[in-house]
Amino acid sequence: EETKCNVCGVSSSQKCGVCSKTFYCTRDHQIQDWPNHKLWCKKPYRLSDTTDGRGKGLFATKDIKLGECILTDAALLTMDQRLPADTLVQRVAQEVAKMNEGQKKIFYELHNNHKYPGDKYEALNIIQTNGLPLGAEGSSRGGVFPVVSRINHSCKPNVHHSWNENKQVETVYAICDIKENEEILTTYVDPKKTKSERKEESEESFGFSCG
């Protein structure tokens, strides 16, 4: 069992009193990490490394039944992605500046496919990599989420995500039974498209090739 402080990595025996799975060396470090840890504490999912080099992903911490609501997630930021890149850079900088330090940490830990080179575009790259449409397919308005944006893609997903405009949250439901420790997977592209269309869209929008 990993017994290192979740903030500094120092060996520790003090656990989170709620989930008893995350360790901290001091109370101050537990308080410092709470904005991030509360996303995962005693939830039906955990954030872990994948075994095939895809980075991190969400994995079930219990058996999840077909139709079960796994999570609802409020966006870290939303943006009209039709804007020109330079305008987007300015808007993104303004939105990130509004975040507290915990939210900024969560945002900058998301995957970055470096579509645009240079530090100037770091935040924009994170949005381009992790943004989900808010609404129907083809919506120009997108959002980046602390948890949902961590869910990896599959052409054979086991969950469906959708935007709830009234509640302003992204909701994730199981579309089949999911076993404990199984990776939770959604689809970033329209599964009804042809293989070549899915491949082109995934490469252009997300920086990987979908079969």
ZADO-1210 file (C-alpha; in nm, 4 decimals, padded with zeros to 6 digits):
<atoms>
<atom x="00.0000" y="00.0000" z="00.0000" code="GLU" pos="1"/>
<atom x="00.1269" y="00.3487" z="-00.0907" code="GLU" pos="2"/>
<atom x="00.2016" y="00.5336" z="00.2356" code="THR" pos="3"/>
<atom x="00.3585" y="00.8526" z="00.1011" code="LYS" pos="4"/>
<atom x="00.2154" y="01.1981" z="00.1615" code="CYS" pos="5"/>
<atom x="-00.0052" y="01.2945" z="-00.1335" code="ASN" pos="6"/>
<atom x="00.1491" y="01.6446" z="-00.1341" code="VAL" pos="7"/>
<atom x="00.5218" y="01.6092" z="-00.0712" code="CYS" pos="8"/>
<atom x="00.5910" y="01.2347" z="-00.1033" code="GLY" pos="9"/>
<atom x="00.7309" y="01.1919" z="00.2472" code="VAL" pos="10"/>
<atom x="00.6542" y="00.8584" z="00.4134" code="SER" pos="11"/>
<atom x="00.3498" y="00.8944" z="00.6380" code="SER" pos="12"/>
<atom x="00.1112" y="00.6837" z="00.8460" code="SER" pos="13"/>
<atom x="-00.1699" y="00.9444" z="00.8721" code="GLN" pos="14"/>
<atom x="-00.4687" y="00.8643" z="00.6500" code="LYS" pos="15"/>
<atom x="-00.7638" y="01.0637" z="00.5256" code="CYS" pos="16"/>
<atom x="-01.0324" y="01.0047" z="00.7889" code="GLY" pos="17"/>
<atom x="-01.3067" y="00.9659" z="00.5262" code="VAL" pos="18"/>
<atom x="-01.1661" y="00.7238" z="00.2676" code="CYS" pos="19"/>
<atom x="-00.8667" y="00.5863" z="00.4641" code="SER" pos="20"/>
<atom x="-00.6795" y="00.5498" z="00.1348" code="LYS" pos="21"/>
<atom x="-00.4797" y="00.8717" z="00.0964" code="THR" pos="22"/>
<atom x="-00.1884" y="00.9623" z="00.3243" code="PHE" pos="23"/>
<atom x="-00.0565" y="01.2945" z="00.4547" code="TYR" pos="24"/>
<atom x="00.2438" y="01.3819" z="00.6670" code="CYS" pos="25"/>
<atom x="00.0770" y="01.6837" z="00.8297" code="THR" pos="26"/>
<atom x="-00.2677" y="01.8321" z="00.8805" code="ARG" pos="27"/>
<atom x="-00.1578" y="02.1353" z="00.6770" code="ASP" pos="28"/>
<atom x="-00.0825" y="01.9146" z="00.3747" code="HIS" pos="29"/>
<atom x="-00.4203" y="01.7433" z="00.4084" code="GLN" pos="30"/>
<atom x="-00.5949" y="02.0815" z="00.4073" code="ILE" pos="31"/>
<atom x="-00.3809" y="02.1982" z="00.1145" code="GLN" pos="32"/>
<atom x="-00.4725" y="01.8896" z="-00.0898" code="ASP" pos="33"/>
<atom x="-00.8444" y="01.8823" z="-00.0088" code="TRP" pos="34"/>
<atom x="-00.9609" y="02.0772" z="-00.3219" code="PRO" pos="35"/>
<atom x="-00.8073" y="01.7973" z="-00.5302" code="ASN" pos="36"/>
<atom x="-00.8680" y="01.5013" z="-00.2978" code="HIS" pos="37"/>
<atom x="-01.2395" y="01.5736" z="-00.2523" code="LYS" pos="38"/>
<atom x="-01.2882" y="01.4884" z="-00.6213" code="LEU" pos="39"/>
<atom x="-01.1829" y="01.1283" z="-00.5511" code="TRP" pos="40"/>
<atom x="-01.2565" y="01.0743" z="-00.1804" code="CYS" pos="41"/>
<atom x="-01.4967" y="00.7809" z="-00.1231" code="LYS" pos="42"/>
<atom x="-01.6227" y="00.7904" z="-00.4837" code="LYS" pos="43"/>
<atom x="-01.7128" y="00.4932" z="-00.7087" code="PRO" pos="44"/>
<atom x="-01.4030" y="00.5724" z="-00.9150" code="TYR" pos="45"/>
<atom x="-01.0365" y="00.6459" z="-00.8632" code="ARG" pos="46"/>
<atom x="-00.7658" y="00.8126" z="-01.0732" code="LEU" pos="47"/>
<atom x="-00.4847" y="00.5689" z="-01.1565" code="SER" pos="48"/>
<atom x="-00.2134" y="00.5061" z="-01.4138" code="ASP" pos="49"/>
<atom x="-00.3170" y="00.2977" z="-01.7135" code="THR" pos="50"/>
<atom x="-00.1140" y="-00.0128" z="-01.7943" code="THR" pos="51"/>
<atom x="-00.0640" y="00.0646" z="-02.1638" code="ASP" pos="52"/>
<atom x="00.1068" y="00.4044" z="-02.1557" code="GLY" pos="53"/>
<atom x="-00.2027" y="00.6222" z="-02.2004" code="ARG" pos="54"/>
<atom x="-00.1276" y="00.8143" z="-01.8827" code="GLY" pos="55"/>
<atom x="-00.3949" y="00.8286" z="-01.6147" code="LYS" pos="56"/>
<atom x="-00.7566" y="00.7202" z="-01.6289" code="GLY" pos="57"/>
<atom x="-01.0643" y="00.6577" z="-01.4163" code="LEU" pos="58"/>
<atom x="-01.1183" y="00.3103" z="-01.2706" code="PHE" pos="59"/>
<atom x="-01.4200" y="00.1728" z="-01.0855" code="ALA" pos="60"/>
<atom x="-01.3768" y="00.1232" z="-00.7101" code="THR" pos="61"/>
<atom x="-01.6830" y="-00.1033" z="-00.6958" code="LYS" pos="62"/>
<atom x="-01.9146" y="-00.2935" z="-00.9292" code="ASP" pos="63"/>
<atom x="-02.1288" y="-00.0396" z="-01.1171" code="ILE" pos="64"/>
<atom x="-02.4653" y="-00.1376" z="-01.2633" code="LYS" pos="65"/>
<atom x="-02.6093" y="-00.0502" z="-01.6039" code="LEU" pos="66"/>
<atom x="-02.7898" y="00.2846" z="-01.5821" code="GLY" pos="67"/>
<atom x="-02.6162" y="00.3941" z="-01.2613" code="GLU" pos="68"/>
<atom x="-02.5205" y="00.7619" z="-01.2382" code="CYS" pos="69"/>
<atom x="-02.1476" y="00.7522" z="-01.1676" code="ILE" pos="70"/>
<atom x="-02.0813" y="01.1234" z="-01.1272" code="LEU" pos="71"/>
<atom x="-02.1857" y="01.4798" z="-01.1970" code="THR" pos="72"/>
<atom x="-01.9135" y="01.7367" z="-01.2589" code="ASP" pos="73"/>
<atom x="-01.9153" y="02.1168" z="-01.2779" code="ALA" pos="74"/>
<atom x="-01.6810" y="02.2740" z="-01.5336" code="ALA" pos="75"/>
<atom x="-01.3565" y="02.4414" z="-01.4366" code="LEU" pos="76"/>
<atom x="-01.4202" y="02.6756" z="-01.7275" code="LEU" pos="77"/>
<atom x="-01.6330" y="02.7021" z="-02.0405" code="THR" pos="78"/>
<atom x="-01.5388" y="02.8611" z="-02.3721" code="MET" pos="79"/>
<atom x="-01.6686" y="02.9288" z="-02.7241" code="ASP" pos="80"/>
<atom x="-01.4157" y="02.7297" z="-02.9243" code="GLN" pos="81"/>
<atom x="-01.5034" y="02.8978" z="-03.2548" code="ARG" pos="82"/>
<atom x="-01.3006" y="03.2042" z="-03.1570" code="LEU" pos="83"/>
<atom x="-00.9626" y="03.2612" z="-03.3281" code="PRO" pos="84"/>
<atom x="-00.6657" y="03.1088" z="-03.1442" code="ALA" pos="85"/>
<atom x="-00.5191" y="03.4426" z="-03.0276" code="ASP" pos="86"/>
<atom x="-00.8573" y="03.5570" z="-02.8957" code="THR" pos="87"/>
<atom x="-00.9027" y="03.2233" z="-02.7233" code="LEU" pos="88"/>
<atom x="-00.5619" y="03.2595" z="-02.5578" code="VAL" pos="89"/>
<atom x="-00.6708" y="03.5905" z="-02.4041" code="GLN" pos="90"/>
<atom x="-01.0094" y="03.4580" z="-02.2927" code="ARG" pos="91"/>
<atom x="-00.8558" y="03.1439" z="-02.1475" code="VAL" pos="92"/>
<atom x="-00.5984" y="03.3486" z="-01.9531" code="ALA" pos="93"/>
<atom x="-00.8822" y="03.5553" z="-01.8064" code="GLN" pos="94"/>
<atom x="-01.0784" y="03.2453" z="-01.7028" code="GLU" pos="95"/>
<atom x="-00.7771" y="03.0698" z="-01.5511" code="VAL" pos="96"/>
<atom x="-00.6937" y="03.3865" z="-01.3551" code="ALA" pos="97"/>
<atom x="-01.0375" y="03.3604" z="-01.1886" code="LYS" pos="98"/>
<atom x="-00.9592" y="03.0117" z="-01.0531" code="MET" pos="99"/>
<atom x="-00.8368" y="02.9556" z="-00.6999" code="ASN" pos="100"/>
<atom x="-00.5030" y="02.7806" z="-00.6498" code="GLU" pos="101"/>
<atom x="-00.6636" y="02.4381" z="-00.6059" code="GLY" pos="102"/>
<atom x="-00.8557" y="02.4712" z="-00.9323" code="GLN" pos="103"/>
<atom x="-00.5432" y="02.5897" z="-01.1163" code="LYS" pos="104"/>
<atom x="-00.3522" y="02.2844" z="-00.9908" code="LYS" pos="105"/>
<atom x="-00.6283" y="02.0532" z="-01.1162" code="ILE" pos="106"/>
<atom x="-00.6422" y="02.2337" z="-01.4521" code="PHE" pos="107"/>
<atom x="-00.2679" y="02.2269" z="-01.5206" code="TYR" pos="108"/>
<atom x="-00.2414" y="01.8581" z="-01.4251" code="GLU" pos="109"/>
<atom x="-00.4736" y="01.7629" z="-01.7129" code="LEU" pos="110"/>
<atom x="-00.3190" y="01.6092" z="-02.0237" code="HIS" pos="111"/>
<atom x="-00.1693" y="01.8445" z="-02.2836" code="ASN" pos="112"/>
<atom x="-00.1212" y="01.7235" z="-02.6426" code="ASN" pos="113"/>
<atom x="00.0780" y="02.0393" z="-02.7312" code="HIS" pos="114"/>
<atom x="-00.1192" y="02.1109" z="-03.0478" code="LYS" pos="115"/>
<atom x="00.0125" y="02.4682" z="-03.0464" code="TYR" pos="116"/>
<atom x="00.3845" y="02.5101" z="-02.9608" code="PRO" pos="117"/>
<atom x="00.5072" y="02.7515" z="-02.6942" code="GLY" pos="118"/>
<atom x="00.4249" y="02.8333" z="-02.3305" code="ASP" pos="119"/>
<atom x="00.1815" y="03.1012" z="-02.4490" code="LYS" pos="120"/>
<atom x="-00.0580" y="02.8286" z="-02.5632" code="TYR" pos="121"/>
<atom x="-00.0277" y="02.5918" z="-02.2651" code="GLU" pos="122"/>
<atom x="-00.3754" y="02.6630" z="-02.1241" code="ALA" pos="123"/>
<atom x="-00.5328" y="02.6616" z="-02.4712" code="LEU" pos="124"/>
<atom x="-00.3698" y="02.3266" z="-02.5467" code="ASN" pos="125"/>
<atom x="-00.5183" y="02.1818" z="-02.2276" code="ILE" pos="126"/>
<atom x="-00.8633" y="02.3001" z="-02.3359" code="ILE" pos="127"/>
<atom x="-00.8177" y="02.1614" z="-02.6874" code="GLN" pos="128"/>
<atom x="-00.7078" y="01.8269" z="-02.5391" code="THR" pos="129"/>
<atom x="-00.9689" y="01.7936" z="-02.2646" code="ASN" pos="130"/>
<atom x="-01.2664" y="02.0077" z="-02.3684" code="GLY" pos="131"/>
<atom x="-01.6073" y="01.8458" z="-02.4139" code="LEU" pos="132"/>
<atom x="-01.8993" y="01.9972" z="-02.6080" code="PRO" pos="133"/>
<atom x="-02.1687" y="02.1461" z="-02.3881" code="LEU" pos="134"/>
<atom x="-02.4801" y="02.0189" z="-02.5583" code="GLY" pos="135"/>
<atom x="-02.5506" y="01.8389" z="-02.8815" code="ALA" pos="136"/>
<atom x="-02.2880" y="01.7111" z="-03.1246" code="GLU" pos="137"/>
<atom x="-02.1262" y="02.0047" z="-03.3019" code="GLY" pos="138"/>
<atom x="-02.1829" y="02.2566" z="-03.0215" code="SER" pos="139"/>
<atom x="-01.9183" y="02.5292" z="-03.0373" code="SER" pos="140"/>
<atom x="-01.9288" y="02.5832" z="-02.6612" code="ARG" pos="141"/>
<atom x="-01.7007" y="02.3524" z="-02.4686" code="GLY" pos="142"/>
<atom x="-01.6029" y="02.2879" z="-02.1095" code="GLY" pos="143"/>
<atom x="-01.3089" y="02.1441" z="-01.9186" code="VAL" pos="144"/>
<atom x="-01.3953" y="01.9326" z="-01.6145" code="PHE" pos="145"/>
<atom x="-01.1869" y="01.8230" z="-01.3149" code="PRO" pos="146"/>
<atom x="-01.3072" y="01.4602" z="-01.3247" code="VAL" pos="147"/>
<atom x="-01.4933" y="01.3929" z="-01.6525" code="VAL" pos="148"/>
<atom x="-01.1974" y="01.5263" z="-01.8535" code="SER" pos="149"/>
<atom x="-00.9910" y="01.2457" z="-01.6985" code="ARG" pos="150"/>
<atom x="-01.2040" y="00.9746" z="-01.8617" code="ILE" pos="151"/>
<atom x="-01.0199" y="00.8158" z="-02.1535" code="ASN" pos="152"/>
<atom x="-01.1641" y="00.7433" z="-02.4967" code="HIS" pos="153"/>
<atom x="-01.2739" y="00.4122" z="-02.6420" code="SER" pos="154"/>
<atom x="-01.4679" y="00.3224" z="-02.9559" code="CYS" pos="155"/>
<atom x="-01.6420" y="00.0698" z="-02.7259" code="LYS" pos="156"/>
<atom x="-01.7275" y="00.2873" z="-02.4234" code="PRO" pos="157"/>
<atom x="-01.8927" y="00.1685" z="-02.1033" code="ASN" pos="158"/>
<atom x="-02.0330" y="00.5109" z="-02.0025" code="VAL" pos="159"/>
<atom x="-02.2183" y="00.7979" z="-02.1672" code="HIS" pos="160"/>
<atom x="-02.1627" y="01.1613" z="-02.0715" code="HIS" pos="161"/>
<atom x="-02.4083" y="01.4447" z="-02.1346" code="SER" pos="162"/>
<atom x="-02.4411" y="01.8126" z="-02.0451" code="TRP" pos="163"/>
<atom x="-02.7268" y="01.9145" z="-01.8137" code="ASN" pos="164"/>
<atom x="-02.7964" y="02.2759" z="-01.9061" code="GLU" pos="165"/>
<atom x="-03.0368" y="02.3327" z="-01.6174" code="ASN" pos="166"/>
<atom x="-02.7938" y="02.2116" z="-01.3500" code="LYS" pos="167"/>
<atom x="-02.4814" y="02.3247" z="-01.5373" code="GLN" pos="168"/>
<atom x="-02.3058" y="01.9914" z="-01.4849" code="VAL" pos="169"/>
<atom x="-02.1759" y="01.7067" z="-01.6984" code="GLU" pos="170"/>
<atom x="-02.3403" y="01.3773" z="-01.6001" code="THR" pos="171"/>
<atom x="-02.1901" y="01.0324" z="-01.6547" code="VAL" pos="172"/>
<atom x="-02.4037" y="00.7156" z="-01.6656" code="TYR" pos="173"/>
<atom x="-02.3023" y="00.3520" z="-01.7053" code="ALA" pos="174"/>
<atom x="-02.4285" y="00.2025" z="-02.0335" code="ILE" pos="175"/>
<atom x="-02.3351" y="-00.1497" z="-01.9259" code="CYS" pos="176"/>
<atom x="-02.2272" y="-00.3257" z="-01.6076" code="ASP" pos="177"/>
<atom x="-01.8757" y="-00.2218" z="-01.5035" code="ILE" pos="178"/>
<atom x="-01.6649" y="-00.4451" z="-01.2795" code="LYS" pos="179"/>
<atom x="-01.4570" y="-00.3196" z="-00.9875" code="GLU" pos="180"/>
<atom x="-01.1093" y="-00.2095" z="-01.1105" code="ASN" pos="181"/>
<atom x="-01.2309" y="-00.1908" z="-01.4733" code="GLU" pos="182"/>
<atom x="-01.1424" y="00.1326" z="-01.6528" code="GLU" pos="183"/>
<atom x="-01.4285" y="00.3761" z="-01.7079" code="ILE" pos="184"/>
<atom x="-01.4304" y="00.4755" z="-02.0759" code="LEU" pos="185"/>
<atom x="-01.6329" y="00.7162" z="-02.2869" code="THR" pos="186"/>
<atom x="-01.6180" y="00.8147" z="-02.6525" code="THR" pos="187"/>
<atom x="-01.4883" y="01.1497" z="-02.7734" code="TYR" pos="188"/>
<atom x="-01.6225" y="01.1063" z="-03.1264" code="VAL" pos="189"/>
<atom x="-01.9556" y="01.0072" z="-03.2785" code="ASP" pos="190"/>
<atom x="-01.9574" y="00.6230" z="-03.2850" code="PRO" pos="191"/>
<atom x="-02.1972" y="00.6327" z="-03.5810" code="LYS" pos="192"/>
<atom x="-01.9274" y="00.7867" z="-03.8029" code="LYS" pos="193"/>
<atom x="-01.7136" y="00.5694" z="-04.0270" code="THR" pos="194"/>
<atom x="-01.3780" y="00.4392" z="-03.9079" code="LYS" pos="195"/>
<atom x="-01.1899" y="00.6879" z="-04.1290" code="SER" pos="196"/>
<atom x="-01.4056" y="00.9776" z="-04.0028" code="GLU" pos="197"/>
<atom x="-01.3446" y="00.8804" z="-03.6390" code="ARG" pos="198"/>
<atom x="-00.9725" y="00.8502" z="-03.7061" code="LYS" pos="199"/>
<atom x="-00.9569" y="01.1944" z="-03.8695" code="GLU" pos="200"/>
<atom x="-01.1603" y="01.3623" z="-03.5948" code="GLU" pos="201"/>
<atom x="-00.9631" y="01.2058" z="-03.3094" code="SER" pos="202"/>
<atom x="-00.6293" y="01.2984" z="-03.4661" code="GLU" pos="203"/>
<atom x="-00.7380" y="01.6561" z="-03.5398" code="GLU" pos="204"/>
<atom x="-00.9150" y="01.7278" z="-03.2121" code="SER" pos="205"/>
<atom x="-00.7366" y="01.5130" z="-02.9545" code="PHE" pos="206"/>
<atom x="-00.3991" y="01.4123" z="-03.0941" code="GLY" pos="207"/>
<atom x="-00.4500" y="01.0358" z="-03.1098" code="PHE" pos="208"/>
<atom x="-00.5722" y="00.7897" z="-03.3699" code="SER" pos="209"/>
<atom x="-00.9062" y="00.6199" z="-03.3020" code="CYS" pos="210"/>
<atom x="-00.9772" y="00.2949" z="-03.4812" code="GLY" pos="211"/>
</atoms>
